[in-house]
C-alpha cells in the first residue's frame, strides 16, 4: 500500500480553523455539565421561591452532585471526543510546512 503525504501549510487560516474547532469542542464537551447544573439550579430556585426558603447553600450541594454525576455519565463521550481531536492535531505534525 502506498501512502502519499499531504502537505498542509500552517498559515493563518489553518490556525484559525483549528482554534475555532477547539473552542467549539470545549463548548460541546462542557454543555452536559452546564445544562445539568442550570436545570437543577432552576428547579431549586423555583422551590425556594415557592416555599420562601432563602438559604444560599441549599442550591450548592445538589448542583455539585448533579455536575459530578454528569461528568461520570459523559466521561467516555468526552474522552472519545478529546482523543479524536488530539489524534487529528498530532496527525498534522508529520506534514508540517511552516510558511
N, C-alpha and C positions, 0 to 999 in steps of 0.2 A: 504494500500500500504506500502510495506516495503522498507525503504531507507537504502542502505548499503553505508557507508562512505568509500571512497577510500583514503587510507593514502598515502600522497605524501611526499617523502623525499626531503628536501630542500638542496640538495648537490650542488656542483659546476656546474654540467651540467644543472641542472634545472634553477639555477640563470642565467647562461649564455644564456639559451634558452629564458627566459623571457626578459632579457636585449636586446637580438638581435631582438626579436619580437617588443619590444618597439621602438627601433631605426628604424626598418623597417616601423612601423606605423607613426613615425614622418616624415620620408621621403615621405611616401604615402600621408599623410594629408597636407604637405606643397607644394606638387607638383602643384596643381592648381594655387596657388598664384605665385609661382616661374615661372611657364611656361607662365602665362599671362603677368607678368612683363617683362620677357625675350622677348616675341614676340612683345610687344609694344615698348620696347627699341630698338629692331632690326628695326622695321618699322620707328621709329623716327630717328634712325641713318642713314638709307638709305635716308630718306627725307632730313636730314641735309647735307649729302654728296652730294646729287643731287643739292640742291639749294645753297650750300656753306654757309649756315647759321650755324655759330659755337657758338650758345648760349647754355650754360651748363644747364640753368634752364628750357629749352624748353622740355626736356625729363622727368623732375621730376614730374610735375603735372599729365600728362597722366598716368604715371606708378602708382602713388598713387591712382588715381581714379579707374583704372582697377584692381589693387590689392584689393581695398576696395570692388568693385563690385563682384570680385571672392570670397571674404570672405562671402559676403551676400548670393551669389548663392549657395555656397558649405557648408554653415553653418549647415544645417540639416544633411548632409552626415558626416561632421566632428564630429558633436555632437554624432551621432549614433555610429560611429566607436570608438570614445573615451569612450562612455558609455559602449559599449560591452567589450572593453578591461579592463576598470575599474571593471566591474562586474565579469569578468573572474579572475582578480587578487584578488579581495576581496573574491571570491569564494574559493580560495586556503587557506584562513586563518583558517577556522574550521578544516581543515585536516592537520594542521601544525605539522610536526615532524622534529625537528632540530637534526642533527647529531653532 
